[in-house]
């Protein structure tokens, strides 16, 4: 009988977060989920966590460590999925310094500090970190200065951590989704059916991603089948990263 493993998933109350929780539970993991919202995703234990406070306060980080140990009990932590993120769209002239710093804090600094918080556990299990990045780390559009910069930094952090932690057996990888069918995305296209259809057609696979497809990639990267994969940026993007959108 296999020993049960635990996974910590942040940003678990959103559509991708809920899909991640469901996929890891289906794979046999004990799922500890966090979010700053109180909506409880499908999980075994839920910890309400505001990443801004987690970054700003050593006391908050210590408190979270105690909550995590209680939530998972004696089940060894095998994986950390850094899914939580903030997106504050603004063009260059409208970017507020505080919003830019907030994007870096939540999307880059928090993942680093979460890795530090669970590093001893992951070293014992030779576990893995999966960072949920974005295609915006290399292909972006007007108005996404803060978000695209933070996701590019998260990809760089992934590379650096994979090298720094490699000899300990801890693997660190990144998933880069393109447009994904979430409530947030769909609400942005309310009343614009033609634009929503065009978004799908822009992808070589002629559709956008489903949250379950992002989750399936994360479960794979945490598995023994991905045991020699570290420092990778896996596009789950329907081929959009290879397509030109010139007038021809």
N, C-alpha and C positions, 0 to 999 in steps of 0.2 A: 504494500500500500504506500502510495506516494505521500510525503510530508506536505501538508498544506502550506501555501505561501501567501504572503500579504502584499498588497499594493496600495500605495498612497496616491490619490488622484486629486489634483486641485481644480478649481473652477468646475465643479461637478454638477452644478444645478442647471447649466445650459444644455443645449441639444447635443453638442459634441461630448460634453462631460457626462451626460446621462448615458450616451452610447458607449463611452469608455467604461463606465461602471458596469453596464450590462454585459459587455463583451468579456471583461476580466472575470466577472462572477461566473459566466458560462464556462470559462476556461478553468474554473476551480479555485480561483484566488479568493482570499478574504479581502474585501474591498473597504478601505478607510477613505472616505470622501470628505473634501472640504469645499466650502464656498462662503462668501460673505453674506449670501442670501440664506434665508431659513428653509427654502424649498428643499425637501430631502430627496435626493436621487436614489436609484436602486443600489443599495450598499449594505454592508454589515455594520458599519459604524459611521457616524457623521460628526464632524467637528466644525463648528462655525469659525471661520478664519478670515480676518481682514488682512490682506497681504501688506497693505500700507502700514498698519501697526506692527506687523511681523518684521518688516524691514526697519522701522524706526526705533523699535524697543527691544533691548536685550531681555527684558523681563517677559515680554510677550513671546519671544522665541523660546525661553525656558518653560513658560507655561504650556506652549504648544507641544514641546517635547514630552512633558508629563502626560498630556492628553493623548498623544499618539501611543505612548507605551501602554496606557490603560486600554485604549481602543483595540489594539492588536493583540494584547495579552502576550502569550508565549509564541505566537505564530511568527516565524521569521519574515522580515521585510525583504522582498525580492525585487521590487521595482518602485520607482517614483515616476509619476507622469505629471510633468509641469504643463498643465493645460490652461490655467487661469491667465487672462490677459485683459488689458484695457485698450480701447481704440478711440482716439480723440481726433477725428478728422479736422484738418485745417490746412489751408495753403500757407506758404512761407510767411507772407506778410502778416498773417493772422495767428501764427503760432505763439502761444503764451509760454514764457519760460517755465512756469509752474506745471503746465500741462505736459511739456516736453520731459521735464524731470519725472513727472508722475508715470509717464510711459516707460521710461528707463527703469524706474523703481519697481513697478509691478511686473513688467515683461522681461527684465534682465536680472536685476538685483535680487528679487525674491526667489527666482529659480536657483541662483547661486547659493543663497542662504539656506534654502530648503535642502539642497544637496549636502551642505555642511552639516545640517541638523540630523540627517539620516546616514551620514557617510560611514560611521562605524558599523551600522546594521548592514549596509550594502557590501562592505568589505567582507563581513562574515559570510554572507550568502553568495559572494561574487555576483552581485545583482546588477541591475541596469537602471539608467535614467533615460526617459524618453521625453524630450522637449517638443511641445507642439508649436512649431514655428509658423511660417506663412510663405507663400510664393512672393509676398511683398518684400522679402529679404533681398530679392534680386530683380524682380519685375514689379514695378509699382505704377501708380497713376497720380495725376495731380490731386492735391489735397490730403495726401497721406504721409506727410513729412515725418511726424513723430512716430507713427505706427511702423512705417517701413524702416526707419532708422533703428528702432528698438528690436525689430525682428531680425535685421541684419546683425545686430549685436548679439542676439541670442544664438544665431548660427555660429558666430565666432566663438562664443562661450562654449558651445557644444564641442567644437574642434579642440579648444584649449583644454577642457576638462577630460576629453577622451585621451589626450596625450598624457596629461598630468596624472590621471588615475589608472592608466592602462596596466601598470605593473601590479596594481592591487587586485586586478581582475574585474574591476567595475567598468562596465561598458556605458557609453553615453552617445545617444543618437538623436536625430532631429527628424520630425515629419513636417513636410511643407505642403499643407493643403492649399488648393486654389479655392474658388467660390464653392461653398458648401451649403446645402439646403437646411438652413436653420430659421427659426422664427424671426430672428433679427434681420437676416438677409431678406426674407420674404416681405417683411413689413416695409423695408426700404423700397420695394417695387410695387407697393399697393397702388392700384390705379394705373399702372404702367405695364400692361400685359405684353406689349410689343417689345419693350426694353428687356423685360424678364426673359422672353423667348430668345432674344438676340444674345443674351448672356450665355445661355446654354449652347447656342450655335457657334459661338466663338471658340469653344473648346473642340479639339479634334474628335473627341468622343461624342460631341454634340449634346452634352448635358453637363450639369454641375455634379459635385460629389454628394453622397449621402453620408450623414454622420457615422453610420455603422462601418463605412469603408475606411474612415480615419481610425476608428477604434480597432478594426481588424489589423491594420498595419502596426498599431501600438502593441497589440498582443503578440504579434509575430516578433517584433524587435525585442520584446522581453523574454522570448522563449529560448530554449536551448538550440533551436534550429537557426537562430541568429547569433550563435556563440562566437563567431569570428567577425562580426560586424560591429564596428565602433567608429565614431567620428563621422558617420554617414549622414547625409541630408537626403531623405527619401521623399521624392515628389509624389504626392497623391493628388494629381492636378489635371488628370484627363488629357495630358499632352500639351497643355497651354504654354509650358515653358519652352517649347520648341517651335512655336508658331509666330510668324510675322503678321502684323496687322497693318500693312501698308495699303494704299488705295487699290493696288492691283489685286 
